[in-house]
Amino acid sequence: MNSSKKFFAEGLGTFALVLFGCGAATIASISTSGPDGIGLLGISLAFGLSVVVMAYTIGPISGCHINPAISIAMLVAGKLSMKDTIGYIIAQCIGAIGAAGLLYLIATGSAGFAMPEWGLGSNGWGTGYLGEYNMQSALIAEFAFTFLFLLVIFGTTAKNASPIMAGLAIGISLALIHMVAIPITGTSVNPARSLGPALFAGGIALEQLWLFIVAPVAGGVCAALVRNIFLDD
């Protein structure tokens, strides 16, 4: 598969992830526990199922990373070239920004719309954000959950694993991560997913974006470094 097709697939896949996942948080759920919204479980499933459907849609083309932390971890593990890693990350960020922009256009069609702090499903922490966890909790959660997420990915895509079940297992693991981490940070484990909404929300969401780049990338790299403990390829 040539690089341009892989890059396009990664951009499209990340676009779908952000549109469905952040769309669920922004439009389909008034609050994570309100009676009129889909709630925390619904948002978690939106992100997880987005990965499942895109894994089977673009997986044969690009591997369906749709996440810079995954692409960088694959680079460290020797499974992706530097050229493709850079191309993947650029495409993922473009896809995420495009989805956030479309979501913003849709959201502004609601009567009385005003961009709130951490709008469009932006990630964050601290006073005023969901469970109001501090920066230390946010940093630990994003690192640990990305680390575990990458271990699932490495394990389910290993040479002795079942490729048919990989997309399902990865999507379920992402849904589980969201079920725990949404009150802490809104759940990123994906720098591109955080970048798109933060650019449009601005303010505190943009100021706190650094954590959702550093922690997921560090967690992914650590997972790549320890994968050889239990994987042969």
C-alpha positions in Angstrom: 0.0 0.0 0.0 1.5 3.4 -1.0 2.1 6.0 1.6 -0.5 8.5 0.3 -3.3 6.0 0.7 -2.1 5.1 4.3 -2.0 8.8 5.2 -5.4 9.5 3.8 -6.8 6.5 5.7 -5.3 7.7 9.0 -6.7 11.1 8.5 -10.2 9.7 7.7 -10.0 7.3 10.7 -9.0 10.0 13.1 -11.7 12.3 11.7 -14.3 9.6 12.4 -13.0 9.0 15.9 -13.2 12.6 16.9 -16.5 13.3 15.2 -18.2 10.3 16.8 -16.5 10.4 20.2 -16.4 14.2 20.8 -19.8 14.5 19.1 -21.3 12.1 21.6 -19.8 14.2 24.5 -20.9 17.5 23.0 -24.2 16.9 21.3 -25.7 13.5 22.5 -24.9 14.0 26.1 -26.0 17.1 28.0 -24.0 15.9 31.0 -22.2 12.7 31.9 -25.1 11.8 34.3 -28.0 13.8 33.1 -31.3 12.1 32.3 -31.5 13.7 28.9 -28.1 12.5 27.7 -26.4 9.3 26.8 -24.2 9.5 29.9 -20.7 8.4 30.6 -21.4 4.8 29.4 -22.7 6.2 26.1 -19.7 8.4 25.5 -17.3 5.6 26.4 -19.0 3.3 23.9 -18.9 6.0 21.2 -15.2 6.2 21.4 -14.7 2.5 21.6 -17.1 1.6 18.8 -15.5 4.2 16.6 -12.2 2.4 16.9 -13.8 -0.9 16.2 -15.6 0.2 13.0 -12.5 2.1 11.7 -10.2 -0.8 12.5 -12.2 -3.0 10.1 -12.5 -0.2 7.6 -9.0 1.2 7.3 -7.0 -1.4 9.2 -6.1 -3.3 6.0 -4.8 0.0 4.6 -2.8 1.7 7.4 -3.2 -0.5 10.5 -5.7 2.0 11.9 -3.5 3.8 14.4 -5.6 7.1 14.4 -3.5 8.2 17.3 0.0 9.8 17.4 0.9 7.9 20.6 0.3 4.6 18.8 2.3 5.6 15.8 5.3 6.8 17.9 5.1 3.6 19.9 5.2 1.6 16.7 8.2 3.6 15.6 10.0 2.8 18.9 9.0 -0.9 18.5 10.5 -1.0 15.0 7.2 -1.6 13.3 6.9 1.8 11.5 9.4 3.9 9.6 10.3 7.4 10.6 8.8 8.7 7.3 5.5 6.9 7.8 5.4 8.0 11.4 5.7 11.7 10.5 3.1 11.2 7.8 0.7 9.4 10.1 0.9 12.1 12.8 0.3 14.9 10.4 -2.6 13.1 8.8 -4.1 12.3 12.2 -3.8 15.8 13.4 -5.4 17.2 10.2 -8.3 14.6 10.6 -8.9 15.6 14.2 -8.9 19.3 13.5 -11.3 18.8 10.6 -13.7 16.8 12.7 -13.6 19.4 15.5 -14.2 22.1 13.0 -17.2 20.3 11.6 -18.5 19.6 15.1 -18.1 23.3 15.9 -20.2 24.2 12.9 -22.9 21.8 13.9 -22.9 22.9 17.5 -23.3 26.6 16.6 -26.6 25.7 15.0 -28.1 25.2 18.4 -30.1 28.2 19.7 -28.1 30.2 22.3 -24.8 28.3 21.6 -21.8 29.7 23.5 -18.5 28.0 23.6 -18.0 26.8 27.2 -14.6 26.2 28.9 -13.3 22.9 27.6 -15.9 22.9 24.9 -16.4 20.3 22.1 -15.3 17.5 24.4 -11.9 19.0 25.2 -9.7 17.3 27.7 -8.7 19.0 30.9 -8.4 18.9 34.7 -8.8 21.0 37.8 -11.5 23.2 39.2 -14.6 23.3 37.0 -13.7 20.3 35.0 -15.9 17.2 35.7 -14.4 15.4 38.8 -12.0 18.3 39.4 -9.0 16.1 39.7 -5.6 17.8 40.0 -2.8 17.8 37.4 -0.9 15.0 39.1 -3.9 12.7 38.8 -4.5 13.7 35.2 -0.8 13.0 34.3 -0.8 9.6 36.0 -4.1 8.6 34.5 -3.2 9.5 31.0 0.2 7.9 31.2 -1.0 4.7 32.8 -4.1 4.2 30.6 -2.1 4.8 27.4 0.5 2.4 28.6 -2.1 -0.3 29.1 -3.9 0.6 25.8 -0.7 0.1 23.9 0.0 -3.2 25.6 -3.4 -4.4 24.4 -2.6 -3.2 20.9 0.8 -4.9 20.8 -0.6 -8.1 22.2 -3.7 -8.4 19.9 -1.6 -7.6 16.8 1.3 -10.0 17.6 2.1 -12.7 15.1 0.4 -15.4 17.2 -2.7 -13.4 17.9 -6.0 -13.6 16.0 -6.2 -10.7 13.6 -9.9 -11.0 13.2 -10.4 -10.2 16.9 -7.8 -7.4 17.2 -10.1 -4.5 16.3 -12.8 -5.6 18.7 -10.4 -6.1 21.6 -8.8 -2.7 21.0 -12.1 -0.9 20.8 -13.4 -2.6 23.9 -10.2 -1.7 25.8 -10.7 2.0 24.8 -14.3 2.0 25.9 -13.2 0.5 29.3 -10.5 3.2 29.6 -13.1 5.9 29.0 -15.4 4.4 31.6 -12.8 5.0 34.3 -10.9 8.1 33.0 -13.7 10.4 31.8 -14.3 12.0 35.2 -10.5 12.6 35.6 -9.5 14.1 32.2 -12.3 13.4 29.8 -10.0 10.7 28.5 -7.5 11.5 25.9 -4.8 8.7 25.5 -4.6 10.3 22.0 -2.8 13.7 21.3 -4.7 14.2 18.1 -8.1 13.7 19.7 -7.1 16.4 22.3 -5.6 18.8 19.7 -8.7 19.2 17.5 -11.3 20.3 20.2 -8.7 22.4 22.1 -7.9 24.5 19.1 -11.5 25.5 18.7 -12.4 25.7 22.4 -9.3 27.8 23.2 -8.7 29.2 26.7 -7.9 26.7 29.4 -8.4 23.7 27.1 -5.5 25.0 24.9 -3.4 25.9 27.9 -3.7 22.3 29.3 -3.1 20.6 25.9 0.5 19.9 26.6 -0.3 17.2 29.2 -2.4 15.3 26.6 0.5 15.3 24.3 3.3 14.4 26.8 1.6 11.8 28.9 0.1 9.6 26.1 3.3 9.7 24.1 5.4 8.8 27.2 2.9 6.0 28.1 3.1 4.6 24.5 6.9 4.7 24.4 7.1 2.9 27.7 4.8 0.2 26.4 6.9 -0.2 23.3 10.0 -0.6 25.5 8.6 -3.4 27.7 6.7 -5.3 25.0 9.6 -7.7 24.4 9.1 -9.1 27.8 6.2 -11.2 26.7 6.1 -10.8 22.9 8.4 -12.6 20.4 8.0 -10.3 17.3 
